[in-house]
Amino acid sequence: MSDFETDYLVVGAGATGMAFVDTLLDETDAHITMVDRRDRPGGHWNDTYPFVRLHQPASYYGVASTDLGQARIDQNGTNKGYEELASAPEINGYFQSVMKDRFLASGRVNFLPMTEHRGGGDLRHVLSDKAMSVNVRKRVIDARVCENGIPLTHQRKFDVAEGVTCIPPNFLPHHAKDHQHFMILGAGKTGMDSVVWLLESGAQPDQIGWVVPRDPWTINRGFSQPSGAFYQENMGGMARQMQAVVDAGSVDELALGMEEAGIWMRLDPNVTPQIMHGPTLSRAELQRLQEVPDIIRMGHVQSIESDRMTLAQGTRRAKPGTLYIDCTARALGHSNTWPIFTDERVGLQMIRLYQPTFSAALLARIEAMPMNDKARNALAQPVPMTDDVQSWIRSQIVTLMNQNAWSQVPELRDWIKSCRLDGFGRPSREVDRDDPANRALFEQVRNLSMPAFANMQKLAAA
Ligand SMILES: Cc1cc2nc3c(=O)[nH]c(=O)nc-3n(C[C@H](O)[C@H](O)[C@H](O)COP(=O)(O)OP(=O)(O)OC[C@H]3O[C@@H](n4cnc5c(N)ncnc54)[C@H](O)[C@@H]3O)c2cc1C
C-alpha cells in the first residue's frame, strides 16, 4: 500500500523541473509532488562556482510566471550595453522564492527535499534511508535528463599527484592569492569564466595557462538580446545567419559564414574550432580570453605531477606552485534523445535548442492539452545537445520543425507569444511592424527561411 497519492511525481527540482511545474500549476488543477536529492530547489545552481552568471539575459530564464531580474541594461563590465545576466545567488534565491511563495503557497505542490527517486513510485529519504512509496495517478516527470555535470561533483578523468593543487573553480577566489601561476583545464563556458575572472580580478595574462583540447565556437551575446530595442540588430543578425546557411556548400563553410555574419566567434582566427556546445559570450569577454598567450593545444589532460603535465599529445613542464583549475566537467551531456511523452512518464528534454527552461514550460503546456501522446510527441521532438557544427545543424533542424508545428496550433502560438521565456520572439513583438525598415528586415528573414532550412537538411545529410 502506498504512503500517499499524487497526480504528478516530478523527479528533480532543478531549473527544468521548476519550469515544468510552474506551467502545470497554471494549466491544470493537478496535485504535484516534487522530489530532489538536494536540500533545496535550483539543482546544479546550488553547487556552482561563485562567479558564474547565466550566458543569456535573465529576463528569459527560469519559470514562466515569475520575472528573474529587472531586464536592466548593464552599464559596465564585460556585459556592458546588454541586458543583465543573473548570478548563482540570484538564481538560487529566485527558485527558493518560487517554491515557497508560489508552489507551496498554492497548496497543490508537495516538495520532498533530500529524497531520492528509485524508480516507479519508490522513494528513499537520503539521511534516514527511510523508504516511502507514492501512488502516481497520472505520470512521473523525469526532470533529470538535462542534469548537469559540474566541476565540484564530477569524476575527474585525469590523475593528480600528491602535492599538486587542483581545485574546482568553486574555490578559485579563495585560493588564488596563494599562487603566482594558474592553469585552466578545459575550454567550455566554465573554463572561459575562470580565465575572465582571473583577468578581471587583476591577474596578468602571462600568469595564466589554458588547456584547450579542442577550440570552441562561441555565440555572440549581442544577438540574444530579447527586447524591441535590439530588433534591428537581432533581425539583421538573423538575416545574415540565414544567408550564411543558404550560401554554405559544406559544414565548414557554414561555420565560417556564421563567423563572417558576426554570430559565431572563435578564440584564434588561425585555428579552426572543432566543438560547438553553444557558449554565449560578449565581444568584450572574447577579447579578454584572447589576451592569454599560453594556450596549450595538446589534447586532454591525462595526469599532473609537480613538475609536468601530461596531455594526450605530449608533455608540458609546469611552473612550480601552479594552481590547476579543473573545468573539465561536461555541463549538458545528453546527445541521445528518446520520445518525451510515453505511457507513464514525461522525460523533459530540450525542444528548442539551448533553451531548457522554455522547453520544460512548453512541455507542461503540451501535457495539459487534450490530445493523445502521439499528437503530443509530434509537437515535441527532442532536440539533442550539440557537440560540433554538424550536430548543431541537426539540432537546428529539429528546433525549426518544432517551431513550425507550434505555429499551426493557435493555443500554443498564443501561449508562446505571452510567455516571458520566449526571448527570441519578443523583439519582433515589441516593435512597430509597419515601420518600413522593420518590415523590410522581417520580409528578408521570412524569404530566406525556406531556402536556409532546405540547405541545412542537405548539409546534415552530407
Ligand atoms: C555554468 C552554466 C551556465 C548555464 N547558463 C545557462 C543559460 O544562460 N541559459 C540556459 O538556458 N541554460 C543555462 N545553463 C543550463 C542550465 O543549467 C539548465 O537550466 C539545465 O538544464 C539545468 O536544469 P535541470 O533541472 O535539467 O538539471 P539540474 O540542475 O542538474 O537538476 C536536476 C536535479 O535532479 C536531482 N536528481 C537527480 N536524480 C535524482 C533522483 N534519482 N532522485 C531525486 N532527485 C534527483 C538532482 O539532485 C538535481 O537537483 C547553464 C549551465 C551551466 C552549468
The ligand as an SDF file (V2000), in Angstrom:
LIG
                    3D

 53 58  0  0  0  0  0  0  0  0999 V2000
   27.7050   27.3270  -15.9800 C   0  0  0  0  0  0  0  0  0  0  0  0
   26.3440   27.1150  -16.5700 C   0  0  0  0  0  0  0  0  0  0  0  0
   25.6620   28.1840  -17.1450 C   0  0  0  0  0  0  0  0  0  0  0  0
   24.4180   28.0000  -17.7290 C   0  0  0  0  0  0  0  0  0  0  0  0
   23.7730   29.0570  -18.3000 N   0  0  0  0  0  0  0  0  0  0  0  0
   22.5800   28.8630  -18.9040 C   0  0  0  0  0  0  0  0  0  0  0  0
   21.8660   29.9430  -19.5330 C   0  0  0  0  0  0  0  0  0  0  0  0
   22.3300   31.0720  -19.5560 O   0  0  0  0  0  0  0  0  0  0  0  0
   20.6850   29.6770  -20.1160 N   0  0  0  0  0  0  0  0  0  0  0  0
   20.1390   28.4290  -20.1260 C   0  0  0  0  0  0  0  0  0  0  0  0
   19.0500   28.2410  -20.6550 O   0  0  0  0  0  0  0  0  0  0  0  0
   20.7670   27.3930  -19.5450 N   0  0  0  0  0  0  0  0  0  0  0  0
   21.9730   27.5880  -18.9460 C   0  0  0  0  0  0  0  0  0  0  0  0
   22.6160   26.5270  -18.3630 N   0  0  0  0  0  0  0  0  0  0  0  0
   21.9620   25.2190  -18.3900 C   0  0  0  0  0  0  0  0  0  0  0  0
   21.0370   25.1940  -17.1870 C   0  0  0  0  0  0  0  0  0  0  0  0
   21.6060   24.8090  -16.0390 O   0  0  0  0  0  0  0  0  0  0  0  0
   19.8300   24.4090  -17.4590 C   0  0  0  0  0  0  0  0  0  0  0  0
   18.7790   25.0750  -16.9440 O   0  0  0  0  0  0  0  0  0  0  0  0
   19.8970   22.9270  -17.0750 C   0  0  0  0  0  0  0  0  0  0  0  0
   19.0680   22.2090  -17.8820 O   0  0  0  0  0  0  0  0  0  0  0  0
   19.6760   22.6010  -15.5870 C   0  0  0  0  0  0  0  0  0  0  0  0
   18.4090   22.1720  -15.2100 O   0  0  0  0  0  0  0  0  0  0  0  0
   17.9880   20.6850  -14.8170 P   0  0  0  0  0  0  0  0  0  0  0  0
   16.8710   20.8830  -13.9100 O   0  0  0  0  0  0  0  0  0  0  0  0
   17.6810   19.8840  -16.0290 O   0  0  0  0  0  0  0  0  0  0  0  0
   19.2450   19.9300  -14.1520 O   0  0  0  0  0  0  0  0  0  0  0  0
   19.8910   20.0860  -12.7160 P   0  0  0  0  0  0  0  0  0  0  0  0
   20.0890   21.4720  -12.3220 O   0  0  0  0  0  0  0  0  0  0  0  0
   21.1290   19.2220  -12.7590 O   0  0  0  0  0  0  0  0  0  0  0  0
   18.8020   19.4440  -11.7210 O   0  0  0  0  0  0  0  0  0  0  0  0
   18.4850   18.0650  -11.7000 C   0  0  0  0  0  0  0  0  0  0  0  0
   18.0760   17.7330  -10.2690 C   0  0  0  0  0  0  0  0  0  0  0  0
   17.6380   16.3720  -10.2260 O   0  0  0  0  0  0  0  0  0  0  0  0
   18.0130   15.8250   -8.9760 C   0  0  0  0  0  0  0  0  0  0  0  0
   18.0210   14.3570   -9.1080 N   0  0  0  0  0  0  0  0  0  0  0  0
   18.7190   13.6180   -9.9940 C   0  0  0  0  0  0  0  0  0  0  0  0
   18.4500   12.3090   -9.8180 N   0  0  0  0  0  0  0  0  0  0  0  0
   17.5580   12.2300   -8.8030 C   0  0  0  0  0  0  0  0  0  0  0  0
   16.9040   11.1340   -8.1540 C   0  0  0  0  0  0  0  0  0  0  0  0
   17.0640    9.8510   -8.5300 N   0  0  0  0  0  0  0  0  0  0  0  0
   16.0630   11.4260   -7.1450 N   0  0  0  0  0  0  0  0  0  0  0  0
   15.8710   12.7170   -6.7440 C   0  0  0  0  0  0  0  0  0  0  0  0
   16.4500   13.7720   -7.3470 N   0  0  0  0  0  0  0  0  0  0  0  0
   17.2870   13.5410   -8.3480 C   0  0  0  0  0  0  0  0  0  0  0  0
   19.3870   16.4190   -8.7090 C   0  0  0  0  0  0  0  0  0  0  0  0
   19.6810   16.4100   -7.3460 O   0  0  0  0  0  0  0  0  0  0  0  0
   19.2130   17.8460   -9.2610 C   0  0  0  0  0  0  0  0  0  0  0  0
   18.9180   18.7790   -8.2550 O   0  0  0  0  0  0  0  0  0  0  0  0
   23.8500   26.6970  -17.7590 C   0  0  0  0  0  0  0  0  0  0  0  0
   24.5340   25.6140  -17.1830 C   0  0  0  0  0  0  0  0  0  0  0  0
   25.7660   25.8050  -16.5900 C   0  0  0  0  0  0  0  0  0  0  0  0
   26.4680   24.6300  -15.9790 C   0  0  0  0  0  0  0  0  0  0  0  0
  1  2  1  0
  2  3  1  0
  2 52  2  0
  3  4  2  0
  4  5  1  0
  4 50  1  0
  5  6  2  0
  6  7  1  0
  6 13  1  0
  7  8  2  0
  7  9  1  0
  9 10  1  0
 10 11  2  0
 10 12  1  0
 12 13  2  0
 13 14  1  0
 14 15  1  0
 14 50  1  0
 15 16  1  0
 16 17  1  0
 16 18  1  0
 18 19  1  0
 18 20  1  0
 20 21  1  0
 20 22  1  0
 22 23  1  0
 23 24  1  0
 24 25  2  0
 24 26  1  0
 24 27  1  0
 27 28  1  0
 28 29  2  0
 28 30  1  0
 28 31  1  0
 31 32  1  0
 32 33  1  0
 33 34  1  0
 33 48  1  0
 34 35  1  0
 35 36  1  0
 35 46  1  0
 36 37  1  0
 36 45  1  0
 37 38  2  0
 38 39  1  0
 39 40  1  0
 39 45  2  0
 40 41  1  0
 40 42  2  0
 42 43  1  0
 43 44  2  0
 44 45  1  0
 46 47  1  0
 46 48  1  0
 48 49  1  0
 50 51  2  0
 51 52  1  0
 52 53  1  0
M  END
$$$$
